[in-house]
């Protein structure tokens, strides 16, 4: 899940909330949406292999 930050960057959050904090885990901050989407695909690949 990608959200735009007020600073203009993009942050990748986990899809499910973290059970300890109740918030979504930050999986990285990226300068462009393309880089965030690429990393999201890498994360999903890693989870399933």
N, C-alpha and C positions, 0 to 999 in steps of 0.2 A: 504494500500500500504506500503510495507516494504522495507526499503533501508538499506544497510550495511554502517556503519560509518567508517571513517579512523581509529578510535580507536579499531575497531573490534566488537563493539556492533551493535545492530540493532535498528532502529527507525521506529515507526509506524506513518504514515501520513494519514490524511483524504483523501478520494478519490477525492473530489472536492476541488478546490482552495477556500480559504477564501475570500469572496467578499470585505472585508475591506482592506486586505493586498495584495491580489492577489497571495498569496502563499498557499501551503497546510498546514493545521493545524497539529502541532505535537501532537500525541495522546499517547506518551509515548516512553521511551527508555528502551531497554531490553538487557541483557547480551547474550542471545542465540536466534537464529531464531525461535526455537520451542516455547519459551515463547512469542515472538512477535506474532506468528501465533495464539496461544491460545487466547491472548488478542484481536486480530483482530476478532476472532469468537465471543468473548464475546460482543464486541462493536456492531457487526452486529445483534446479538440476542437482545441486549438492544434496538437498533433502531427500531426493528420490533415487540416489545412486550410492 
